[in-house]
Amino acid sequence: MDGVRSVTKLRWGIIGAGTIAQTFARGVAASSSGEVVAVGSRTEEAARTFAAEFGVARAHGSYQAVLDDPDVD
């Protein structure tokens, strides 16, 4: 199809909840081609706080859980 593209959002998982992750989450939120669907941190509490602040659906208490999340591309 000439000039027509199908756009599918890339579903991101963020590992860590620090300043760089926050900046990245804001950037993804401002994009039309991605969304943050999961965040993982060393503690579940930190991940939940981050998820609540940035509207992320799932918060994981480990980095591996983000890597294993089937909804993360």
mmCIF file of the N, C-alpha and C atoms, coordinates in Angstrom:
data_MODEL
# 
_entry.id   MODEL 
# 
loop_
_atom_site.group_PDB 
_atom_site.id 
_atom_site.type_symbol 
_atom_site.label_atom_id 
_atom_site.label_alt_id 
_atom_site.label_comp_id 
_atom_site.label_asym_id 
_atom_site.label_entity_id 
_atom_site.label_seq_id 
_atom_site.pdbx_PDB_ins_code 
_atom_site.Cartn_x 
_atom_site.Cartn_y 
_atom_site.Cartn_z 
_atom_site.occupancy 
_atom_site.B_iso_or_equiv 
_atom_site.pdbx_formal_charge 
_atom_site.auth_seq_id 
_atom_site.auth_comp_id 
_atom_site.auth_asym_id 
_atom_site.auth_atom_id 
_atom_site.pdbx_PDB_model_num 
ATOM 1   N N  . MET A 1 1  ? 0.843  -1.172  0.000  1.00 0.00 ? 1  MET A N  1 
ATOM 2   C CA . MET A 1 1  ? 0.000  0.000   0.000  1.00 0.00 ? 1  MET A CA 1 
ATOM 3   C C  . MET A 1 1  ? 0.885  1.231   0.000  1.00 0.00 ? 1  MET A C  1 
ATOM 4   N N  . ASP A 1 2  ? 0.808  1.963   -1.017 1.00 0.00 ? 2  ASP A N  1 
ATOM 5   C CA . ASP A 1 2  ? 1.662  3.138   -1.175 1.00 0.00 ? 2  ASP A CA 1 
ATOM 6   C C  . ASP A 1 2  ? 1.357  4.200   -0.130 1.00 0.00 ? 2  ASP A C  1 
ATOM 7   N N  . GLY A 1 3  ? 2.357  4.525   0.694  1.00 0.00 ? 3  GLY A N  1 
ATOM 8   C CA . GLY A 1 3  ? 2.247  5.603   1.652  1.00 0.00 ? 3  GLY A CA 1 
ATOM 9   C C  . GLY A 1 3  ? 1.399  5.317   2.875  1.00 0.00 ? 3  GLY A C  1 
ATOM 10  N N  . VAL A 1 4  ? 0.878  4.111   3.029  1.00 0.00 ? 4  VAL A N  1 
ATOM 11  C CA . VAL A 1 4  ? 0.036  3.780   4.175  1.00 0.00 ? 4  VAL A CA 1 
ATOM 12  C C  . VAL A 1 4  ? 0.763  2.751   5.031  1.00 0.00 ? 4  VAL A C  1 
ATOM 13  N N  . ARG A 1 5  ? 0.889  3.075   6.302  1.00 0.00 ? 5  ARG A N  1 
ATOM 14  C CA . ARG A 1 5  ? 1.531  2.158   7.241  1.00 0.00 ? 5  ARG A CA 1 
ATOM 15  C C  . ARG A 1 5  ? 0.572  1.810   8.357  1.00 0.00 ? 5  ARG A C  1 
ATOM 16  N N  . SER A 1 6  ? 0.641  0.602   8.799  1.00 0.00 ? 6  SER A N  1 
ATOM 17  C CA . SER A 1 6  ? -0.093 0.199   9.982  1.00 0.00 ? 6  SER A CA 1 
ATOM 18  C C  . SER A 1 6  ? 0.806  0.459   11.191 1.00 0.00 ? 6  SER A C  1 
ATOM 19  N N  . VAL A 1 7  ? 0.309  1.213   12.144 1.00 0.00 ? 7  VAL A N  1 
ATOM 20  C CA . VAL A 1 7  ? 1.112  1.546   13.319 1.00 0.00 ? 7  VAL A CA 1 
ATOM 21  C C  . VAL A 1 7  ? 0.608  0.746   14.500 1.00 0.00 ? 7  VAL A C  1 
ATOM 22  N N  . THR A 1 8  ? 1.488  -0.017  15.072 1.00 0.00 ? 8  THR A N  1 
ATOM 23  C CA . THR A 1 8  ? 1.200  -0.769  16.271 1.00 0.00 ? 8  THR A CA 1 
ATOM 24  C C  . THR A 1 8  ? 2.081  -0.220  17.376 1.00 0.00 ? 8  THR A C  1 
ATOM 25  N N  . LYS A 1 9  ? 1.495  0.005   18.528 1.00 0.00 ? 9  LYS A N  1 
ATOM 26  C CA . LYS A 1 9  ? 2.285  0.531   19.640 1.00 0.00 ? 9  LYS A CA 1 
ATOM 27  C C  . LYS A 1 9  ? 3.217  -0.542  20.178 1.00 0.00 ? 9  LYS A C  1 
ATOM 28  N N  . LEU A 1 10 ? 4.451  -0.149  20.404 1.00 0.00 ? 10 LEU A N  1 
ATOM 29  C CA . LEU A 1 10 ? 5.430  -1.019  21.039 1.00 0.00 ? 10 LEU A CA 1 
ATOM 30  C C  . LEU A 1 10 ? 5.176  -0.979  22.537 1.00 0.00 ? 10 LEU A C  1 
ATOM 31  N N  . ARG A 1 11 ? 5.018  -2.145  23.146 1.00 0.00 ? 11 ARG A N  1 
ATOM 32  C CA . ARG A 1 11 ? 4.704  -2.236  24.569 1.00 0.00 ? 11 ARG A CA 1 
ATOM 33  C C  . ARG A 1 11 ? 6.001  -2.394  25.359 1.00 0.00 ? 11 ARG A C  1 
ATOM 34  N N  . TRP A 1 12 ? 6.382  -1.325  26.052 1.00 0.00 ? 12 TRP A N  1 
ATOM 35  C CA . TRP A 1 12 ? 7.647  -1.255  26.775 1.00 0.00 ? 12 TRP A CA 1 
ATOM 36  C C  . TRP A 1 12 ? 7.518  -1.772  28.198 1.00 0.00 ? 12 TRP A C  1 
ATOM 37  N N  . GLY A 1 13 ? 8.600  -2.345  28.686 1.00 0.00 ? 13 GLY A N  1 
ATOM 38  C CA . GLY A 1 13 ? 8.773  -2.654  30.097 1.00 0.00 ? 13 GLY A CA 1 
ATOM 39  C C  . GLY A 1 13 ? 9.993  -1.899  30.564 1.00 0.00 ? 13 GLY A C  1 
ATOM 40  N N  . ILE A 1 14 ? 9.901  -1.242  31.704 1.00 0.00 ? 14 ILE A N  1 
ATOM 41  C CA . ILE A 1 14 ? 11.015 -0.463  32.238 1.00 0.00 ? 14 ILE A CA 1 
ATOM 42  C C  . ILE A 1 14 ? 11.606 -1.210  33.427 1.00 0.00 ? 14 ILE A C  1 
ATOM 43  N N  . ILE A 1 15 ? 12.906 -1.330  33.403 1.00 0.00 ? 15 ILE A N  1 
ATOM 44  C CA . ILE A 1 15 ? 13.631 -1.969  34.503 1.00 0.00 ? 15 ILE A CA 1 
ATOM 45  C C  . ILE A 1 15 ? 14.306 -0.868  35.300 1.00 0.00 ? 15 ILE A C  1 
ATOM 46  N N  . GLY A 1 16 ? 13.814 -0.666  36.514 1.00 0.00 ? 16 GLY A N  1 
ATOM 47  C CA . GLY A 1 16 ? 14.324 0.402   37.374 1.00 0.00 ? 16 GLY A CA 1 
ATOM 48  C C  . GLY A 1 16 ? 13.304 1.511   37.464 1.00 0.00 ? 16 GLY A C  1 
ATOM 49  N N  . ALA A 1 17 ? 13.395 2.303   38.523 1.00 0.00 ? 17 ALA A N  1 
ATOM 50  C CA . ALA A 1 17 ? 12.391 3.346   38.752 1.00 0.00 ? 17 ALA A CA 1 
ATOM 51  C C  . ALA A 1 17 ? 13.038 4.690   39.067 1.00 0.00 ? 17 ALA A C  1 
ATOM 52  N N  . GLY A 1 18 ? 14.269 4.873   38.638 1.00 0.00 ? 18 GLY A N  1 
ATOM 53  C CA . GLY A 1 18 ? 15.005 6.099   38.935 1.00 0.00 ? 18 GLY A CA 1 
ATOM 54  C C  . GLY A 1 18 ? 14.728 7.218   37.950 1.00 0.00 ? 18 GLY A C  1 
ATOM 55  N N  . THR A 1 19 ? 15.569 8.221   37.997 1.00 0.00 ? 19 THR A N  1 
ATOM 56  C CA . THR A 1 19 ? 15.398 9.429   37.193 1.00 0.00 ? 19 THR A CA 1 
ATOM 57  C C  . THR A 1 19 ? 15.396 9.148   35.696 1.00 0.00 ? 19 THR A C  1 
ATOM 58  N N  . ILE A 1 20 ? 16.298 8.320   35.230 1.00 0.00 ? 20 ILE A N  1 
ATOM 59  C CA . ILE A 1 20 ? 16.342 8.005   33.796 1.00 0.00 ? 20 ILE A CA 1 
ATOM 60  C C  . ILE A 1 20 ? 15.068 7.284   33.374 1.00 0.00 ? 20 ILE A C  1 
ATOM 61  N N  . ALA A 1 21 ? 14.591 6.351   34.182 1.00 0.00 ? 21 ALA A N  1 
ATOM 62  C CA . ALA A 1 21 ? 13.350 5.635   33.876 1.00 0.00 ? 21 ALA A CA 1 
ATOM 63  C C  . ALA A 1 21 ? 12.162 6.590   33.831 1.00 0.00 ? 21 ALA A C  1 
ATOM 64  N N  . GLN A 1 22 ? 12.134 7.559   34.729 1.00 0.00 ? 22 GLN A N  1 
ATOM 65  C CA . GLN A 1 22 ? 11.051 8.540   34.747 1.00 0.00 ? 22 GLN A CA 1 
ATOM 66  C C  . GLN A 1 22 ? 11.068 9.385   33.474 1.00 0.00 ? 22 GLN A C  1 
ATOM 67  N N  . THR A 1 23 ? 12.249 9.828   33.074 1.00 0.00 ? 23 THR A N  1 
ATOM 68  C CA . THR A 1 23 ? 12.384 10.606  31.842 1.00 0.00 ? 23 THR A CA 1 
ATOM 69  C C  . THR A 1 23 ? 11.942 9.784   30.646 1.00 0.00 ? 23 THR A C  1 
ATOM 70  N N  . PHE A 1 24 ? 12.358 8.525   30.612 1.00 0.00 ? 24 PHE A N  1 
ATOM 71  C CA . PHE A 1 24 ? 11.975 7.642   29.517 1.00 0.00 ? 24 PHE A CA 1 
ATOM 72  C C  . PHE A 1 24 ? 10.462 7.444   29.475 1.00 0.00 ? 24 PHE A C  1 
ATOM 73  N N  . ALA A 1 25 ? 9.844  7.212   30.629 1.00 0.00 ? 25 ALA A N  1 
ATOM 74  C CA . ALA A 1 25 ? 8.395  6.998   30.693 1.00 0.00 ? 25 ALA A CA 1 
ATOM 75  C C  . ALA A 1 25 ? 7.641  8.219   30.174 1.00 0.00 ? 25 ALA A C  1 
ATOM 76  N N  . ARG A 1 26 ? 8.117  9.411   30.507 1.00 0.00 ? 26 ARG A N  1 
ATOM 77  C CA . ARG A 1 26 ? 7.480  10.631  29.994 1.00 0.00 ? 26 ARG A CA 1 
ATOM 78  C C  . ARG A 1 26 ? 7.601  10.707  28.469 1.00 0.00 ? 26 ARG A C  1 
ATOM 79  N N  . GLY A 1 27 ? 8.745  10.328  27.951 1.00 0.00 ? 27 GLY A N  1 
ATOM 80  C CA . GLY A 1 27 ? 8.958  10.336  26.505 1.00 0.00 ? 27 GLY A CA 1 
ATOM 81  C C  . GLY A 1 27 ? 8.066  9.348   25.791 1.00 0.00 ? 27 GLY A C  1 
ATOM 82  N N  . VAL A 1 28 ? 7.949  8.159   26.328 1.00 0.00 ? 28 VAL A N  1 
ATOM 83  C CA . VAL A 1 28 ? 7.082  7.152   25.713 1.00 0.00 ? 28 VAL A CA 1 
ATOM 84  C C  . VAL A 1 28 ? 5.627  7.617   25.767 1.00 0.00 ? 28 VAL A C  1 
ATOM 85  N N  . ALA A 1 29 ? 5.223  8.200   26.881 1.00 0.00 ? 29 ALA A N  1 
ATOM 86  C CA . ALA A 1 29 ? 3.845  8.683   27.014 1.00 0.00 ? 29 ALA A CA 1 
ATOM 87  C C  . ALA A 1 29 ? 3.526  9.764   25.976 1.00 0.00 ? 29 ALA A C  1 
ATOM 88  N N  . ALA A 1 30 ? 4.521  10.537  25.607 1.00 0.00 ? 30 ALA A N  1 
ATOM 89  C CA . ALA A 1 30 ? 4.322  11.606  24.628 1.00 0.00 ? 30 ALA A CA 1 
ATOM 90  C C  . ALA A 1 30 ? 4.364  11.099  23.189 1.00 0.00 ? 30 ALA A C  1 
ATOM 91  N N  . SER A 1 31 ? 4.754  9.852   23.004 1.00 0.00 ? 31 SER A N  1 
ATOM 92  C CA . SER A 1 31 ? 4.866  9.308   21.654 1.00 0.00 ? 31 SER A CA 1 
ATOM 93  C C  . SER A 1 31 ? 3.546  8.695   21.207 1.00 0.00 ? 31 SER A C  1 
ATOM 94  N N  . SER A 1 32 ? 3.422  8.497   19.926 1.00 0.00 ? 32 SER A N  1 
ATOM 95  C CA . SER A 1 32 ? 2.233  7.832   19.396 1.00 0.00 ? 32 SER A CA 1 
ATOM 96  C C  . SER A 1 32 ? 2.512  6.366   19.066 1.00 0.00 ? 32 SER A C  1 
ATOM 97  N N  . SER A 1 33 ? 3.743  5.938   19.271 1.00 0.00 ? 33 SER A N  1 
ATOM 98  C CA . SER A 1 33 ? 4.111  4.591   18.843 1.00 0.00 ? 33 SER A CA 1 
ATOM 99  C C  . SER A 1 33 ? 4.510  3.656   19.976 1.00 0.00 ? 33 SER A C  1 
ATOM 100 N N  . GLY A 1 34 ? 4.328  4.079   21.218 1.00 0.00 ? 34 GLY A N  1 
ATOM 101 C CA . GLY A 1 34 ? 4.705  3.218   22.317 1.00 0.00 ? 34 GLY A CA 1 
ATOM 102 C C  . GLY A 1 34 ? 3.881  3.468   23.559 1.00 0.00 ? 34 GLY A C  1 
ATOM 103 N N  . GLU A 1 35 ? 3.906  2.503   24.456 1.00 0.00 ? 35 GLU A N  1 
ATOM 104 C CA . GLU A 1 35 ? 3.283  2.659   25.766 1.00 0.00 ? 35 GLU A CA 1 
ATOM 105 C C  . GLU A 1 35 ? 4.059  1.801   26.766 1.00 0.00 ? 35 GLU A C  1 
ATOM 106 N N  . VAL A 1 36 ? 4.169  2.287   27.980 1.00 0.00 ? 36 VAL A N  1 
ATOM 107 C CA . VAL A 1 36 ? 4.818  1.529   29.043 1.00 0.00 ? 36 VAL A CA 1 
ATOM 108 C C  . VAL A 1 36 ? 3.741  0.673   29.697 1.00 0.00 ? 36 VAL A C  1 
ATOM 109 N N  . VAL A 1 37 ? 3.928  -0.643  29.665 1.00 0.00 ? 37 VAL A N  1 
ATOM 110 C CA . VAL A 1 37 ? 2.928  -1.560  30.211 1.00 0.00 ? 37 VAL A CA 1 
ATOM 111 C C  . VAL A 1 37 ? 3.370  -2.229  31.504 1.00 0.00 ? 37 VAL A C  1 
ATOM 112 N N  . ALA A 1 38 ? 4.668  -2.133  31.810 1.00 0.00 ? 38 ALA A N  1 
ATOM 113 C CA . ALA A 1 38 ? 5.164  -2.773  33.033 1.00 0.00 ? 38 ALA A CA 1 
ATOM 114 C C  . ALA A 1 38 ? 6.419  -2.057  33.517 1.00 0.00 ? 38 ALA A C  1 
ATOM 115 N N  . VAL A 1 39 ? 6.607  -2.110  34.825 1.00 0.00 ? 39 VAL A N  1 
ATOM 116 C CA . VAL A 1 39 ? 7.822  -1.576  35.439 1.00 0.00 ? 39 VAL A CA 1 
ATOM 117 C C  . VAL A 1 39 ? 8.265  -2.563  36.503 1.00 0.00 ? 39 VAL A C  1 
ATOM 118 N N  . GLY A 1 40 ? 9.578  -2.707  36.624 1.00 0.00 ? 40 GLY A N  1 
ATOM 119 C CA . GLY A 1 40 ? 10.132 -3.557  37.660 1.00 0.00 ? 40 GLY A CA 1 
ATOM 120 C C  . GLY A 1 40 ? 11.199 -2.814  38.421 1.00 0.00 ? 40 GLY A C  1 
ATOM 121 N N  . SER A 1 41 ? 11.283 -3.099  39.697 1.00 0.00 ? 41 SER A N  1 
ATOM 122 C CA . SER A 1 41 ? 12.284 -2.470  40.546 1.00 0.00 ? 41 SER A CA 1 
ATOM 123 C C  . SER A 1 41 ? 12.798 -3.510  41.530 1.00 0.00 ? 41 SER A C  1 
ATOM 124 N N  . ARG A 1 42 ? 13.785 -3.113  42.319 1.00 0.00 ? 42 ARG A N  1 
ATOM 125 C CA . ARG A 1 42 ? 14.311 -4.050  43.319 1.00 0.00 ? 42 ARG A CA 1 
ATOM 126 C C  . ARG A 1 42 ? 13.289 -4.333  44.402 1.00 0.00 ? 42 ARG A C  1 
ATOM 127 N N  . THR A 1 43 ? 12.354 -3.394  44.597 1.00 0.00 ? 43 THR A N  1 
ATOM 128 C CA . THR A 1 43 ? 11.278 -3.619  45.558 1.00 0.00 ? 43 THR A CA 1 
ATOM 129 C C  . THR A 1 43 ? 9.936  -3.394  44.868 1.00 0.00 ? 43 THR A C  1 
ATOM 130 N N  . GLU A 1 44 ? 8.957  -4.162  45.274 1.00 0.00 ? 44 GLU A N  1 
ATOM 131 C CA . GLU A 1 44 ? 7.623  -4.008  44.696 1.00 0.00 ? 44 GLU A CA 1 
ATOM 132 C C  . GLU A 1 44 ? 7.037  -2.646  45.057 1.00 0.00 ? 44 GLU A C  1 
ATOM 133 N N  . GLU A 1 45 ? 7.346  -2.146  46.231 1.00 0.00 ? 45 GLU A N  1 
ATOM 134 C CA . GLU A 1 45 ? 6.847  -0.828  46.654 1.00 0.00 ? 45 GLU A CA 1 
ATOM 135 C C  . GLU A 1 45 ? 7.310  0.278   45.700 1.00 0.00 ? 45 GLU A C  1 
ATOM 136 N N  . ALA A 1 46 ? 8.590  0.269   45.345 1.00 0.00 ? 46 ALA A N  1 
ATOM 137 C CA . ALA A 1 46 ? 9.110  1.278   44.417 1.00 0.00 ? 46 ALA A CA 1 
ATOM 138 C C  . ALA A 1 46 ? 8.458  1.138   43.045 1.00 0.00 ? 46 ALA A C  1 
ATOM 139 N N  . ALA A 1 47 ? 8.258  -0.091  42.605 1.00 0.00 ? 47 ALA A N  1 
ATOM 140 C CA . ALA A 1 47 ? 7.616  -0.324  41.311 1.00 0.00 ? 47 ALA A CA 1 
ATOM 141 C C  . ALA A 1 47 ? 6.171  0.158   41.337 1.00 0.00 ? 47 ALA A C  1 
ATOM 142 N N  . ARG A 1 48 ? 5.465  -0.086  42.422 1.00 0.00 ? 48 ARG A N  1 
ATOM 143 C CA . ARG A 1 48 ? 4.066  0.361   42.534 1.00 0.00 ? 48 ARG A CA 1 
ATOM 144 C C  . ARG A 1 48 ? 3.966  1.882   42.558 1.00 0.00 ? 48 ARG A C  1 
ATOM 145 N N  . THR A 1 49 ? 4.882  2.529   43.250 1.00 0.00 ? 49 THR A N  1 
ATOM 146 C CA . THR A 1 49 ? 4.893  3.989   43.298 1.00 0.00 ? 49 THR A CA 1 
ATOM 147 C C  . THR A 1 49 ? 5.107  4.559   41.897 1.00 0.00 ? 49 THR A C  1 
ATOM 148 N N  . PHE A 1 50 ? 6.085  4.012   41.182 1.00 0.00 ? 50 PHE A N  1 
ATOM 149 C CA . PHE A 1 50 ? 6.372  4.441   39.812 1.00 0.00 ? 50 PHE A CA 1 
ATOM 150 C C  . PHE A 1 50 ? 5.153  4.204   38.925 1.00 0.00 ? 50 PHE A C  1 
ATOM 151 N N  . ALA A 1 51 ? 4.571  3.015   39.014 1.00 0.00 ? 51 ALA A N  1 
ATOM 152 C CA . ALA A 1 51 ? 3.422  2.665   38.182 1.00 0.00 ? 51 ALA A CA 1 
ATOM 153 C C  . ALA A 1 51 ? 2.259  3.616   38.434 1.00 0.00 ? 51 ALA A C  1 
ATOM 154 N N  . ALA A 1 52 ? 2.007  3.953   39.680 1.00 0.00 ? 52 ALA A N  1 
ATOM 155 C CA . ALA A 1 52 ? 0.913  4.871   40.006 1.00 0.00 ? 52 ALA A CA 1 
ATOM 156 C C  . ALA A 1 52 ? 1.173  6.260   39.433 1.00 0.00 ? 52 ALA A C  1 
ATOM 157 N N  . GLU A 1 53 ? 2.404  6.712   39.515 1.00 0.00 ? 53 GLU A N  1 
ATOM 158 C CA . GLU A 1 53 ? 2.741  8.052   39.027 1.00 0.00 ? 53 GLU A CA 1 
ATOM 159 C C  . GLU A 1 53 ? 2.653  8.158   37.506 1.00 0.00 ? 53 GLU A C  1 
ATOM 160 N N  . PHE A 1 54 ? 3.008  7.083   36.806 1.00 0.00 ? 54 PHE A N  1 
ATOM 161 C CA . PHE A 1 54 ? 3.095  7.142   35.349 1.00 0.00 ? 54 PHE A CA 1 
ATOM 162 C C  . PHE A 1 54 ? 2.004  6.345   34.628 1.00 0.00 ? 54 PHE A C  1 
ATOM 163 N N  . GLY A 1 55 ? 1.022  5.855   35.368 1.00 0.00 ? 55 GLY A N  1 
ATOM 164 C CA . GLY A 1 55 ? -0.089 5.146   34.743 1.00 0.00 ? 55 GLY A CA 1 
ATOM 165 C C  . GLY A 1 55 ? 0.291  3.826   34.105 1.00 0.00 ? 55 GLY A C  1 
ATOM 166 N N  . VAL A 1 56 ? 1.221  3.125   34.725 1.00 0.00 ? 56 VAL A N  1 
ATOM 167 C CA . VAL A 1 56 ? 1.688  1.833   34.202 1.00 0.00 ? 56 VAL A CA 1 
ATOM 168 C C  . VAL A 1 56 ? 0.816  0.727   34.799 1.00 0.00 ? 56 VAL A C  1 
ATOM 169 N N  . ALA A 1 57 ? 0.355  -0.179  33.958 1.00 0.00 ? 57 ALA A N  1 
ATOM 170 C CA . ALA A 1 57 ? -0.602 -1.207  34.376 1.00 0.00 ? 57 ALA A CA 1 
ATOM 171 C C  . ALA A 1 57 ? -0.032 -2.198  35.391 1.00 0.00 ? 57 ALA A C  1 
ATOM 172 N N  . ARG A 1 58 ? 1.213  -2.624  35.199 1.00 0.00 ? 58 ARG A N  1 
ATOM 173 C CA . ARG A 1 58 ? 1.766  -3.669  36.059 1.00 0.00 ? 58 ARG A CA 1 
ATOM 174 C C  . ARG A 1 58 ? 3.068  -3.241  36.711 1.00 0.00 ? 58 ARG A C  1 
ATOM 175 N N  . ALA A 1 59 ? 3.167  -3.533  37.993 1.00 0.00 ? 59 ALA A N  1 
ATOM 176 C CA . ALA A 1 59 ? 4.382  -3.253  38.761 1.00 0.00 ? 59 ALA A CA 1 
ATOM 177 C C  . ALA A 1 59 ? 4.943  -4.572  39.267 1.00 0.00 ? 59 ALA A C  1 
ATOM 178 N N  . HIS A 1 60 ? 6.227  -4.790  38.997 1.00 0.00 ? 60 HIS A N  1 
ATOM 179 C CA . HIS A 1 60 ? 6.875  -6.040  39.400 1.00 0.00 ? 60 HIS A CA 1 
ATOM 180 C C  . HIS A 1 60 ? 7.972  -5.755  40.428 1.00 0.00 ? 60 HIS A C  1 
ATOM 181 N N  . GLY A 1 61 ? 8.103  -6.661  41.376 1.00 0.00 ? 61 GLY A N  1 
ATOM 182 C CA . GLY A 1 61 ? 9.103  -6.520  42.417 1.00 0.00 ? 61 GLY A CA 1 
ATOM 183 C C  . GLY A 1 61 ? 10.449 -7.114  42.052 1.00 0.00 ? 61 GLY A C  1 
ATOM 184 N N  . SER A 1 62 ? 10.671 -7.376  40.772 1.00 0.00 ? 62 SER A N  1 
ATOM 185 C CA . SER A 1 62 ? 11.984 -7.851  40.321 1.00 0.00 ? 62 SER A CA 1 
ATOM 186 C C  . SER A 1 62 ? 12.163 -7.466  38.858 1.00 0.00 ? 62 SER A C  1 
ATOM 187 N N  . TYR A 1 63 ? 13.405 -7.401  38.443 1.00 0.00 ? 63 TYR A N  1 
ATOM 188 C CA . TYR A 1 63 ? 13.706 -7.093  37.044 1.00 0.00 ? 63 TYR A CA 1 
ATOM 189 C C  . TYR A 1 63 ? 13.328 -8.269  36.149 1.00 0.00 ? 63 TYR A C  1 
ATOM 190 N N  . GLN A 1 64 ? 13.572 -9.474  36.620 1.00 0.00 ? 64 GLN A N  1 
ATOM 191 C CA . GLN A 1 64 ? 13.287 -10.671 35.832 1.00 0.00 ? 64 GLN A CA 1 
ATOM 192 C C  . GLN A 1 64 ? 11.806 -10.771 35.493 1.00 0.00 ? 64 GLN A C  1 
ATOM 193 N N  . ALA A 1 65 ? 10.956 -10.342 36.408 1.00 0.00 ? 65 ALA A N  1 
ATOM 194 C CA . ALA A 1 65 ? 9.511  -10.410 36.158 1.00 0.00 ? 65 ALA A CA 1 
ATOM 195 C C  . ALA A 1 65 ? 9.111  -9.546  34.967 1.00 0.00 ? 65 ALA A C  1 
ATOM 196 N N  . VAL A 1 66 ? 9.790  -8.419  34.767 1.00 0.00 ? 66 VAL A N  1 
ATOM 197 C CA . VAL A 1 66 ? 9.517  -7.579  33.597 1.00 0.00 ? 66 VAL A CA 1 
ATOM 198 C C  . VAL A 1 66 ? 9.942  -8.323  32.336 1.00 0.00 ? 66 VAL A C  1 
ATOM 199 N N  . LEU A 1 67 ? 11.105 -8.949  32.376 1.00 0.00 ? 67 LEU A N  1 
ATOM 200 C CA . LEU A 1 67 ? 11.593 -9.694  31.217 1.00 0.00 ? 67 LEU A CA 1 
ATOM 201 C C  . LEU A 1 67 ? 10.680 -10.875 30.878 1.00 0.00 ? 67 LEU A C  1 
ATOM 202 N N  . ASP A 1 68 ? 10.047 -11.456 31.888 1.00 0.00 ? 68 ASP A N  1 
ATOM 203 C CA . ASP A 1 68 ? 9.164  -12.605 31.694 1.00 0.00 ? 68 ASP A CA 1 
ATOM 204 C C  . ASP A 1 68 ? 7.719  -12.202 31.376 1.00 0.00 ? 68 ASP A C  1 
ATOM 205 N N  . ASP A 1 69 ? 7.386  -10.949 31.501 1.00 0.00 ? 69 ASP A N  1 
ATOM 206 C CA . ASP A 1 69 ? 6.011  -10.473 31.290 1.00 0.00 ? 69 ASP A CA 1 
ATOM 207 C C  . ASP A 1 69 ? 5.627  -10.658 29.819 1.00 0.00 ? 69 ASP A C  1 
ATOM 208 N N  . PRO A 1 70 ? 4.616  -11.443 29.529 1.00 0.00 ? 70 PRO A N  1 
ATOM 209 C CA . PRO A 1 70 ? 4.251  -11.713 28.135 1.00 0.00 ? 70 PRO A CA 1 
ATOM 210 C C  . PRO A 1 70 ? 3.681  -10.512 27.395 1.00 0.00 ? 70 PRO A C  1 
ATOM 211 N N  . ASP A 1 71 ? 3.281  -9.479  28.106 1.00 0.00 ? 71 ASP A N  1 
ATOM 212 C CA . ASP A 1 71 ? 2.720  -8.291  27.453 1.00 0.00 ? 71 ASP A CA 1 
ATOM 213 C C  . ASP A 1 71 ? 3.760  -7.245  27.122 1.00 0.00 ? 71 ASP A C  1 
ATOM 214 N N  . VAL A 1 72 ? 5.016  -7.506  27.461 1.00 0.00 ? 72 VAL A N  1 
ATOM 215 C CA . VAL A 1 72 ? 6.115  -6.587  27.127 1.00 0.00 ? 72 VAL A CA 1 
ATOM 216 C C  . VAL A 1 72 ? 6.758  -7.067  25.836 1.00 0.00 ? 72 VAL A C  1 
ATOM 217 N N  . ASP A 1 73 ? 6.880  -6.141  24.889 1.00 0.00 ? 73 ASP A N  1 
ATOM 218 C CA . ASP A 1 73 ? 7.528  -6.491  23.626 1.00 0.00 ? 73 ASP A CA 1 
ATOM 219 C C  . ASP A 1 73 ? 9.023  -6.483  23.797 1.00 0.00 ? 73 ASP A C  1 
# 
